[in-house]
Amino acid sequence: MTLTLPKWFDLHTHFRQGPAMASYVQAHLDMGCSGALAMPNTQPPVSRASGVAQSDGWSIESYSAELRAAGADAFEQLIVPLYLTRHTTAAMIREGASSGLLRACKYYPPHGTTNSEHGMPMDDLISGEVFRAMEECGIVLCIHGEQHALSGPDYIDAAQNAETRFYSERMPRLLTAHPKLRIVCEHITTRTAAEFVVAAPEHVGATITPQHLLYTLGHLIQGLKYHLYCLPIVKFQEDRAALRAAVTKAGQFKFFAGTDSAPHTTKATACGCAAGCFTGGCAPQLYAMAFEDAGVDLGTANGQAIFERFLSLNGPAFYGFPASKQRFQMKKASSQTPILETPAGPVTPLPLGMGIELTWRIVE
């Protein structure tokens, strides 16, 4: 069986900075990716729209130029969001939007994930001038949807977790205060979040990663497979079932591909494990495996249409650019993704870290 699909867009990924950037970009190009939304949690963060990089932050303009020099000029689309910090102003939003450089802004909960120490509480943004300016200018808000500063028992237990609390308590208030704000709920992991997105207005969408469609907390804990450790963490079977139901519903237009692929040359450290699953080189194959696990027959026209909608069509439609006219192919065949060697050191991809074999491969 061979699938011929429009090249896809990874609308949430990390290319980092430094000498390994070109390797990370090439890994995306090698798997039929035709564009990306590159996360701004660099060191320092992408905290301005224009100008040269400075000691306290990149600009969208300067970081985009760095990415293009590393090979991202081969992409059809490249979006770099503005990292929302306490120094972000409504004037910055309007000026960035007017210049055409600013298309999206990224919300990080303070200290909620890698390099998110510059983030601010959502409560400080709701009903504020920054979100109002984003509404007026049609700028997309990309949300890492977890409540910050929770104790261990509140962070995750059988009844609730940081994500369910965020989508139950913060997101309804956000929609009430900013009803026209375009929102992408990124890398959702729970039934609560999936149900919220389904019920929300049409201008609210969501990305879902391959790992959250394939795995549960049990897969991570059993044998402590730390290459599966990401934030938000993989959840429970009922959550995975809800995510699978959302992405495989015929005709759905709100859910689309965003891998949150996050390379680490050092995953396990003396003070803990770095959060992030690297899926460069293997994301479409993992997504195909997840859809098959969810009961989608990719050998049928209907099954292929459902998969194509999620992988290649919905994301461009939400962000307002055309789907790719280029095609790539995947063949139903056993394959493995090797360790990615980079100038900064080797990066282990998720399948190898999990000890599984891919059941699809990209046709060269």
Protein Blocks (a to p, Z undefined) as FASTA:
>chain_A
ZZdddddddfbdcebeajklmmmmmmmmmnopabdcddfkbcdddfbfbdcddfkbccfk
lmmmmmmmnopmmpmbdcddddddfkbcfklmmmmmmnomambdcdddehkbghilmpcc
fklmgopaklmmmmmnopacddddddehiafklmpcfkbcfklmmmmmmmmmmmmmmmmb
ccddehifbfklmmmmmmmcfkbccdddfklmmpcfklmmnopaaklgccdddddfklmm
mmmmmmmpghiakbccdekpacdfblbdfkbccedddfehilmmmmmmmmmmnopafkbm
klmmmmmmmmmmmmmmmnopacdfbdcddddddddddddddfkbpcddfklmnopacfbd
cdZZ
